[in-house]
Amino acid sequence: MNKVAYTTFITALRPKLYRFSLSLLRRHETAEDVVQEVGLRLWKGIVIGNEHPQMEALAMLTAKNLCIDILRKNNRTMQKAAHNEAPRLFDQTPQHLLEEKETHTMICQLIHRLPLQQQMCIRLRDVEGYELEEIASILECDQGSVRTNLSRARKKIREQIIQLWNR
């Protein structure tokens, strides 16, 4: 991979890396640092001739490992969930927008409470849109484990939402 191809590749992958890192770390600056470090590590690998056949999966795996290292180093499992703005659509009422934002925040908090492996599976599959095979490669596990973690995560979130609605 030459410099132009690498630049094109990393520019296209940057938003995914950033969203994934941010979802785990909850800090914009730290997530950006992870993205920068992933880019440097990939480039160094290419320069010394260690180009990987699945560069995107390698990049996501590297980001995951860096995030876990940061979380361990900071000796905390996760930081408080960042409040993301719900997308603003002009034809929606303010009440509808508020309900969407509250629902989004609630689901983010429920995902945040899941075990780390389940969090990563559900974010990679349902937020980033990766296939099971790609997630298994990124998380260094088999597809059965990914399916199990996704099923358990979705079931837990579903149960918690039902529980909140029945209050």
Residue frames as a rotation matrix with the C-alpha (Angstrom) as fourth column:
MET 1
0.591 0.807 0.000 0.00
0.807 -0.591 0.000 0.00
0.000 0.000 -1.000 0.00
ASN 2
-0.408 -0.736 0.541 1.46
0.709 -0.629 -0.321 3.33
0.576 0.252 0.778 -1.00
LYS 3
-0.900 -0.050 -0.432 1.07
0.359 -0.646 -0.673 6.62
-0.246 -0.761 0.600 0.85
VAL 4
-0.733 0.669 -0.124 -1.87
-0.640 -0.616 0.459 7.85
0.231 0.416 0.880 -1.26
ALA 5
-0.152 0.677 -0.721 -3.78
-0.042 0.724 0.689 4.57
0.988 0.134 -0.082 -0.85
TYR 6
-0.528 -0.106 -0.842 -3.06
0.789 0.304 -0.533 4.58
0.313 -0.947 -0.077 2.90
THR 7
-0.976 0.147 -0.160 -4.26
-0.073 -0.916 -0.394 8.18
-0.204 -0.373 0.905 3.26
THR 8
-0.441 0.857 -0.266 -7.49
-0.653 -0.104 0.750 7.37
0.615 0.505 0.606 1.41
PHE 9
-0.162 0.329 -0.930 -8.01
0.351 0.900 0.257 4.23
0.922 -0.285 -0.262 3.50
ILE 10
-0.655 -0.169 -0.737 -7.38
0.751 -0.041 -0.658 5.88
0.081 -0.985 0.154 6.89
THR 11
-0.932 0.364 0.008 -9.47
-0.364 -0.931 -0.012 8.94
0.003 -0.014 1.000 6.00
ALA 12
-0.208 0.893 -0.399 -12.45
-0.489 0.259 0.833 6.74
0.847 0.369 0.382 5.19
LEU 13
-0.031 0.136 -0.990 -11.97
0.547 0.831 0.097 4.59
0.836 -0.539 -0.100 8.32
ARG 14
-0.854 -0.473 0.216 -11.34
0.123 -0.588 -0.799 7.48
0.505 -0.656 0.561 10.73
PRO 15
-0.284 0.794 0.537 -15.03
-0.821 -0.491 0.292 8.16
0.496 -0.358 0.791 11.62
LYS 16
0.586 0.486 -0.648 -15.69
-0.146 0.850 0.505 4.49
0.797 -0.201 0.569 12.47
LEU 17
-0.217 -0.765 -0.607 -12.57
0.630 0.365 -0.685 4.29
0.745 -0.531 0.403 14.60
TYR 18
-0.836 -0.100 0.540 -13.50
-0.227 -0.832 -0.506 7.50
0.500 -0.545 0.673 16.37
ARG 19
0.114 0.965 0.234 -17.12
-0.786 -0.057 0.615 6.46
0.607 -0.254 0.753 17.09
PHE 20
0.524 0.048 -0.851 -16.03
0.217 0.958 0.188 3.06
0.824 -0.283 0.491 18.33
SER 21
-0.512 -0.801 -0.311 -13.32
0.577 -0.052 -0.815 4.51
0.637 -0.597 0.489 20.58
LEU 22
-0.697 0.304 0.650 -15.64
-0.505 -0.851 -0.143 7.21
0.510 -0.428 0.746 21.86
SER 23
0.372 0.908 -0.194 -18.33
-0.503 0.373 0.779 4.67
0.780 -0.192 0.596 22.69
LEU 24
0.402 -0.292 -0.868 -15.88
0.612 0.791 0.017 2.81
0.681 -0.538 0.496 24.92
LEU 25
-0.522 -0.801 -0.292 -13.92
0.773 -0.300 -0.559 5.69
0.360 -0.518 0.776 26.42
ARG 26
0.489 0.847 -0.206 -16.57
0.869 -0.453 0.202 8.46
0.078 -0.278 -0.957 26.63
ARG 27
0.313 -0.435 -0.844 -13.92
0.185 -0.844 0.504 11.17
-0.932 -0.314 -0.183 26.15
HIS 28
0.987 0.161 -0.021 -13.51
0.022 -0.257 -0.966 12.98
-0.161 0.953 -0.257 22.86
GLU 29
0.457 -0.881 -0.123 -9.83
-0.890 -0.452 -0.067 13.80
0.004 0.140 -0.990 23.34
THR 30
-0.226 -0.539 0.811 -8.90
-0.557 0.755 0.346 10.26
-0.799 -0.374 -0.471 24.36
ALA 31
0.527 0.485 0.698 -10.88
0.310 0.655 -0.689 8.76
-0.792 0.580 0.194 21.47
GLU 32
0.948 -0.224 -0.224 -9.07
-0.310 -0.509 -0.803 11.06
0.066 0.831 -0.552 19.06
ASP 33
0.068 -0.966 0.248 -5.73
-0.950 0.012 0.311 9.99
-0.303 -0.257 -0.918 20.57
VAL 34
0.012 0.013 1.000 -6.66
-0.056 0.998 -0.013 6.34
-0.998 -0.056 0.013 19.99
VAL 35
0.896 0.364 0.254 -7.50
0.238 0.091 -0.967 7.07
-0.375 0.927 -0.005 16.34
GLN 36
0.652 -0.727 -0.214 -4.15
-0.749 -0.576 -0.328 8.85
0.115 0.374 -0.920 15.89
GLU 37
-0.151 -0.741 0.655 -2.29
-0.772 0.502 0.390 5.95
-0.617 -0.447 -0.648 17.50
VAL 38
0.389 0.363 0.846 -4.08
0.216 0.857 -0.468 3.40
-0.895 0.365 0.255 15.31
GLY 39
0.995 -0.003 -0.101 -3.12
-0.095 -0.350 -0.932 5.38
-0.033 0.937 -0.349 12.23
LEU 40
0.293 -0.955 0.042 0.51
-0.956 -0.292 0.026 5.52
-0.013 -0.048 -0.999 13.31
ARG 41
-0.137 -0.341 0.930 0.68
-0.460 0.854 0.245 1.83
-0.877 -0.394 -0.274 14.12
LEU 42
0.697 0.436 0.570 -0.87
0.296 0.549 -0.781 0.84
-0.654 0.713 0.254 10.81
TRP 43
0.896 -0.387 -0.216 1.51
-0.408 -0.531 -0.742 3.09
0.173 0.754 -0.634 8.89
LYS 44
0.025 -0.927 0.375 4.52
-0.946 0.100 0.309 1.72
-0.324 -0.363 -0.874 10.76
GLY 45
0.106 0.095 0.990 3.38
-0.052 0.995 -0.089 -1.82
-0.993 -0.042 0.110 9.92
ILE 46
0.936 0.271 0.226 3.04
0.217 0.065 -0.974 -0.93
-0.279 0.960 0.002 6.25
VAL 47
0.653 -0.739 -0.164 6.45
-0.750 -0.602 -0.274 0.79
0.104 0.301 -0.948 6.15
ILE 48
-0.281 -0.814 0.508 8.25
-0.828 0.474 0.301 -2.27
-0.486 -0.336 -0.807 7.56
GLY 49
-0.638 -0.013 -0.770 6.36
-0.655 0.535 0.534 -4.55
0.405 0.845 -0.349 5.19
ASN 50
-0.945 0.327 0.028 3.77
0.245 0.760 -0.603 -6.07
-0.218 -0.562 -0.798 7.53
GLU 51
-0.608 0.770 -0.193 0.68
-0.781 -0.538 0.316 -5.15
0.139 0.343 0.929 5.51
HIS 52
-0.700 0.457 0.549 -2.31
-0.062 0.727 -0.684 -7.14
-0.712 -0.512 -0.480 6.76
PRO 53
-0.882 0.369 0.293 -4.88
0.403 0.269 0.874 -8.56
0.244 0.889 -0.387 4.29
GLN 54
0.229 0.973 -0.018 -7.80
0.798 -0.177 0.576 -7.26
0.558 -0.146 -0.817 6.42
MET 55
-0.701 -0.649 0.295 -6.58
0.415 -0.708 -0.572 -3.80
0.580 -0.278 0.765 7.30
GLU 56
-0.138 0.716 0.684 -9.96
-0.511 -0.643 0.571 -2.54
0.849 -0.271 0.454 8.54
ALA 57
0.780 0.410 -0.473 -10.37
0.124 0.640 0.759 -5.44
0.613 -0.650 0.448 10.96
LEU 58
-0.054 -0.889 -0.454 -6.79
0.891 0.162 -0.424 -4.93
0.451 -0.427 0.784 12.15
ALA 59
-0.653 -0.153 0.742 -7.48
-0.006 -0.978 -0.207 -1.23
0.757 -0.140 0.638 12.70
MET 60
0.336 0.865 0.371 -10.62
-0.522 -0.157 0.838 -1.96
0.784 -0.476 0.399 14.73
LEU 61
0.670 -0.177 -0.721 -8.81
0.538 0.786 0.307 -4.63
0.512 -0.593 0.622 16.74
THR 62
-0.448 -0.894 0.024 -5.98
0.695 -0.365 -0.619 -2.22
0.562 -0.261 0.785 17.46
ALA 63
-0.395 0.397 0.828 -8.47
-0.402 -0.886 0.232 0.46
0.826 -0.242 0.510 18.54
LYS 64
0.691 0.691 -0.213 -10.26
-0.161 0.434 0.886 -2.02
0.705 -0.578 0.411 20.82
ASN 65
0.354 -0.637 -0.685 -7.00
0.829 0.553 -0.086 -3.09
0.434 -0.537 0.723 22.45
LEU 66
-0.670 -0.588 0.454 -5.84
0.348 -0.789 -0.507 0.50
0.656 -0.182 0.733 22.94
CYS 67
0.002 0.765 0.644 -9.20
-0.530 -0.545 0.649 1.41
0.848 -0.343 0.405 24.52
ILE 68
0.804 0.270 -0.530 -9.03
0.219 0.695 0.685 -1.54
0.553 -0.667 0.499 26.88
ASP 69
-0.146 -0.935 -0.324 -5.47
0.854 0.046 -0.518 -0.59
0.499 -0.352 0.792 27.83
ILE 70
-0.623 -0.036 0.781 -6.60
-0.124 -0.982 -0.143 2.96
0.772 -0.186 0.608 28.60
LEU 71
0.442 0.869 0.225 -9.55
-0.449 -0.003 0.894 1.73
0.777 -0.496 0.388 30.66
ARG 72
0.633 -0.281 -0.722 -7.32
0.624 0.737 0.259 -0.60
0.459 -0.614 0.642 32.64
LYS 73
-0.452 -0.883 0.128 -4.68
0.661 -0.428 -0.617 2.07
0.599 -0.194 0.777 33.14
ASN 74
-0.481 0.346 0.805 -7.26
-0.424 -0.896 0.132 4.51
0.767 -0.278 0.578 34.46
ASN 75
-0.966 0.043 -0.255 -8.57
0.220 0.653 -0.724 1.77
0.135 -0.756 -0.641 36.76
ARG 76
-0.392 0.918 -0.062 -12.20
-0.459 -0.253 -0.852 2.33
-0.797 -0.306 0.520 35.94
THR 77
-0.335 0.301 0.893 -14.58
0.594 0.803 -0.048 0.38
-0.731 0.515 -0.447 33.76
MET 78
-0.158 0.296 0.942 -16.26
0.886 -0.379 0.267 3.26
0.436 0.877 -0.203 31.97
GLN 79
-0.961 -0.086 -0.263 -16.81
0.191 -0.895 -0.404 7.01
-0.200 -0.438 0.876 32.35
LYS 80
-0.212 0.954 -0.213 -20.21
0.098 -0.196 -0.976 8.70
-0.972 -0.228 -0.052 32.43
ALA 81
-0.084 0.278 0.957 -22.15
0.950 0.311 -0.007 8.45
-0.299 0.909 -0.290 29.19
ALA 82
-0.919 -0.209 -0.335 -21.88
0.083 -0.931 0.354 11.50
-0.386 0.298 0.873 26.97
HIS 83
0.086 0.995 -0.044 -25.17
0.282 -0.067 -0.957 13.01
-0.956 0.070 -0.286 25.99
ASN 84
-0.856 -0.329 0.398 -25.50
0.439 -0.057 0.897 12.88
-0.272 0.943 0.193 22.25
GLU 85
-0.496 0.678 -0.542 -27.85
-0.616 -0.715 -0.330 15.16
-0.612 0.170 0.773 20.43
ALA 86
-0.022 0.584 0.812 -30.72
0.530 0.695 -0.486 13.43
-0.848 0.420 -0.324 18.69
PRO 87
-0.815 -0.288 0.503 -30.83
0.577 -0.323 0.750 14.32
-0.053 0.902 0.429 15.01
ARG 88
-0.415 0.655 -0.631 -32.99
-0.065 -0.714 -0.698 17.35
-0.907 -0.249 0.339 14.35
LEU 89
-0.688 0.316 0.653 -35.64
0.725 0.255 0.640 16.91
0.035 0.914 -0.404 11.70
PHE 90
-0.974 0.217 0.070 -37.66
-0.213 -0.976 0.053 19.93
0.080 0.037 0.996 10.67
ASP 91
-0.286 0.937 -0.199 -40.99
-0.437 0.057 0.898 18.11
0.853 0.344 0.393 10.41
GLN 92
-0.204 0.195 -0.959 -40.93
0.701 0.713 -0.004 16.71
0.683 -0.673 -0.283 13.96
THR 93
0.707 0.517 0.483 -42.52
-0.006 -0.678 0.735 18.36
0.707 -0.523 -0.476 16.97
PRO 94
-0.128 -0.776 0.617 -40.37
-0.746 -0.334 -0.576 19.44
0.653 -0.534 -0.537 19.91
GLN 95
0.362 0.333 0.871 -42.10
-0.860 0.481 0.174 16.84
-0.361 -0.811 0.460 22.07
HIS 96
0.999 -0.001 -0.043 -41.23
-0.019 0.881 -0.473 14.07
0.038 0.474 0.880 19.60
LEU 97
0.338 -0.940 0.056 -37.62
-0.181 -0.123 -0.976 15.24
0.924 0.319 -0.212 19.44
LEU 98
-0.093 -0.315 0.945 -37.41
-0.967 -0.199 -0.162 15.27
0.239 -0.928 -0.286 23.23
GLU 99
0.710 0.419 0.566 -38.83
-0.553 0.830 0.079 11.75
-0.436 -0.369 0.821 23.43
GLU 100
0.872 -0.445 -0.205 -36.33
0.099 0.570 -0.815 10.53
0.479 0.691 0.541 20.84
LYS 101
0.023 -0.907 0.420 -33.45
-0.509 -0.372 -0.776 12.14
0.860 -0.196 -0.471 22.72
GLU 102
0.096 0.085 0.992 -34.59
-0.984 0.159 0.081 10.62
-0.151 -0.984 0.099 26.01
THR 103
0.942 0.273 0.197 -34.99
-0.231 0.950 -0.209 7.19
-0.244 0.151 0.958 24.41
HIS 104
0.607 -0.784 -0.129 -31.55
-0.004 0.159 -0.987 7.44
0.795 0.600 0.093 22.79
THR 105
-0.134 -0.652 0.747 -29.98
-0.805 -0.368 -0.465 8.48
0.578 -0.663 -0.475 26.09
MET 106
0.431 0.382 0.818 -31.74
-0.819 0.547 0.176 5.65
-0.380 -0.745 0.548 27.94
ILE 107
0.996 -0.067 -0.062 -30.58
0.028 0.869 -0.494 3.03
0.087 0.490 0.867 25.42
CYS 108
0.264 -0.957 0.119 -27.01
-0.246 -0.186 -0.951 4.38
0.933 0.222 -0.285 25.56
GLN 109
-0.102 -0.262 0.960 -27.09
-0.981 -0.131 -0.140 4.10
0.162 -0.956 -0.244 29.34
LEU 110
0.754 0.425 0.501 -28.46
-0.506 0.862 0.029 0.55
-0.420 -0.275 0.865 29.16
ILE 111
0.819 -0.536 -0.204 -25.72
0.121 0.509 -0.852 -0.44
0.561 0.674 0.482 26.69
HIS 112
0.057 -0.827 0.559 -23.17
-0.601 -0.476 -0.642 1.23
0.797 -0.299 -0.524 28.96
ARG 113
0.222 0.117 0.968 -24.24
-0.951 0.247 0.188 -1.09
-0.217 -0.962 0.166 31.83
LEU 114
0.963 0.150 -0.222 -23.61
-0.217 0.923 -0.317 -4.25
0.157 0.354 0.922 29.82
PRO 115
0.465 -0.858 0.218 -20.39
0.315 0.390 0.865 -6.26
-0.827 -0.334 0.452 30.22
LEU 116
-0.062 -0.598 -0.799 -17.62
-0.508 -0.670 0.541 -4.89
-0.859 0.440 -0.262 27.99
GLN 117
-0.881 -0.289 0.374 -17.69
0.114 0.638 0.762 -7.80
-0.459 0.714 -0.529 25.51
GLN 118
-0.098 0.935 0.341 -21.45
0.925 0.212 -0.316 -7.42
-0.368 0.284 -0.886 25.00
GLN 119
0.440 0.187 -0.878 -21.08
0.062 -0.982 -0.178 -3.65
-0.896 0.024 -0.444 24.64
MET 120
-0.491 -0.728 -0.479 -18.48
-0.472 -0.240 0.848 -4.04
-0.732 0.643 -0.226 21.92
CYS 121
-0.782 0.240 0.574 -20.54
0.526 0.750 0.402 -6.67
-0.334 0.617 -0.713 20.07
ILE 122
0.228 0.973 0.016 -23.72
0.852 -0.192 -0.487 -4.62
-0.471 0.125 -0.873 20.06
ARG 123
0.344 -0.161 -0.925 -21.92
-0.195 -0.976 0.097 -1.41
-0.919 0.147 -0.367 19.08
LEU 124
-0.714 -0.685 -0.144 -20.01
-0.310 0.126 0.942 -3.06
-0.628 0.717 -0.303 16.26
ARG 125
-0.722 0.478 0.501 -23.10
0.667 0.675 0.317 -4.86
-0.186 0.563 -0.805 14.92
ASP 126
0.196 0.981 0.011 -25.98
0.965 -0.190 -0.181 -2.46
-0.176 0.046 -0.983 15.52
VAL 127
0.586 -0.024 -0.810 -24.21
0.091 -0.991 0.096 0.90
-0.805 -0.130 -0.579 15.44
GLU 128
-0.240 -0.822 -0.517 -21.28
-0.552 -0.323 0.769 0.38
-0.799 0.470 -0.376 13.07
GLY 129
0.621 0.664 -0.417 -22.96
-0.715 0.261 -0.649 -2.27
-0.322 0.701 0.636 10.91
TYR 130
-0.477 -0.850 -0.223 -20.18
-0.878 0.451 0.160 -4.86
-0.035 0.272 -0.962 10.87
GLU 131
0.382 0.512 -0.770 -20.94
-0.546 0.797 0.259 -8.45
0.745 0.322 0.584 9.90
LEU 132
0.949 0.052 0.311 -20.55
-0.293 0.510 0.809 -11.28
-0.117 -0.858 0.499 12.44
GLU 133
0.670 -0.739 0.076 -17.37
0.715 0.614 -0.333 -12.54
0.199 0.278 0.940 10.78
GLU 134
0.071 -0.635 0.769 -15.77
0.181 -0.750 -0.636 -9.09
0.981 0.184 0.062 10.97
ILE 135
0.548 0.196 0.813 -16.78
-0.701 -0.422 0.575 -8.65
0.456 -0.885 -0.094 14.62
ALA 136
0.977 -0.208 0.044 -15.32
0.160 0.854 0.494 -12.05
-0.141 -0.476 0.868 15.47
SER 137
0.332 -0.899 0.284 -12.07
0.749 0.069 -0.658 -11.02
0.573 0.432 0.697 13.81
ILE 138
0.094 -0.248 0.964 -11.98
-0.246 -0.944 -0.219 -7.67
0.965 -0.217 -0.150 15.62
LEU 139
0.529 0.226 0.818 -12.78
-0.824 -0.095 0.558 -9.17
0.204 -0.970 0.136 19.03
GLU 140
-0.494 -0.804 -0.330 -10.59
-0.735 0.589 -0.335 -12.23
0.464 0.078 -0.883 18.45
CYS 141
-0.478 0.419 0.772 -13.32
-0.429 0.655 -0.622 -14.75
-0.766 -0.629 -0.134 19.17
ASP 142
-0.902 0.189 0.389 -15.51
0.415 0.632 0.655 -17.12
-0.122 0.752 -0.648 17.18
GLN 143
-0.718 0.663 0.210 -18.79
-0.280 -0.552 0.785 -16.19
0.637 0.505 0.582 15.52
GLY 144
0.000 0.718 -0.696 -20.76
0.573 0.570 0.589 -18.27
0.820 -0.399 -0.412 18.00
SER 145
-0.402 -0.231 -0.886 -19.47
0.895 -0.305 -0.326 -16.12
-0.195 -0.924 0.329 20.85
VAL 146
-0.998 0.062 -0.010 -20.43
-0.062 -0.957 0.283 -12.99
0.008 0.283 0.959 18.96
ARG 147
-0.363 0.922 -0.136 -23.96
-0.047 0.127 0.991 -14.34
0.930 0.366 -0.003 18.35
THR 148
0.013 0.333 -0.943 -24.28
0.879 0.446 0.170 -15.32
0.477 -0.831 -0.287 22.01
ASN 149
-0.689 -0.350 -0.635 -23.06
0.641 -0.703 -0.308 -11.93
-0.339 -0.619 0.709 23.25
LEU 150
-0.902 0.414 0.122 -25.38
-0.246 -0.727 0.641 -10.09
0.354 0.549 0.757 20.85
SER 151
-0.132 0.898 -0.419 -28.34
0.253 0.439 0.862 -12.22
0.958 0.008 -0.285 21.90
ARG 152
-0.090 0.044 -0.995 -27.65
0.986 0.144 -0.083 -11.72
0.139 -0.989 -0.057 25.61
ALA 153
-0.901 -0.302 -0.311 -27.07
0.347 -0.932 -0.101 -7.98
-0.259 -0.199 0.945 25.20
ARG 154
-0.726 0.677 0.118 -30.26
-0.279 -0.446 0.850 -7.45
0.629 0.585 0.513 23.21
LYS 155
0.009 0.737 -0.676 -32.28
0.546 0.563 0.620 -9.59
0.837 -0.375 -0.398 25.62
LYS 156
-0.368 -0.234 -0.900 -30.95
0.921 -0.229 -0.317 -7.68
-0.132 -0.945 0.299 28.63
ILE 157
-0.995 0.006 -0.095 -31.70
-0.022 -0.986 0.164 -4.31
-0.093 0.166 0.982 27.03
ARG 158
-0.451 0.886 -0.105 -35.19
-0.097 0.068 0.993 -5.47
0.887 0.458 0.055 25.98
GLU 159
0.011 0.440 -0.898 -35.94
0.839 0.485 0.248 -6.69
0.545 -0.756 -0.364 29.52
GLN 160
-0.619 -0.323 -0.715 -34.73
0.709 -0.622 -0.333 -3.44
-0.337 -0.713 0.614 31.07
ILE 161
-0.933 0.344 0.103 -36.78
-0.228 -0.790 0.569 -1.32
0.277 0.508 0.816 28.67
ILE 162
-0.140 0.920 -0.365 -39.91
0.202 0.388 0.899 -3.36
0.969 0.052 -0.241 29.42
GLN 163
-0.137 0.011 -0.990 -39.20
0.976 0.175 -0.133 -3.03
0.172 -0.985 -0.034 33.11
LEU 164
-0.906 -0.240 -0.350 -38.88
0.308 -0.939 -0.155 0.76
-0.292 -0.248 0.924 32.80
TRP 165
-0.730 0.680 0.075 -42.12
-0.288 -0.405 0.868 1.06
0.620 0.611 0.492 30.79
ASN 166
-0.011 0.764 -0.645 -44.05
0.458 0.577 0.676 -0.98
0.889 -0.288 -0.356 33.35
ARG 167
-0.750 -0.312 -0.583 -43.17
0.659 -0.271 -0.702 1.36
0.061 -0.910 0.409 36.19
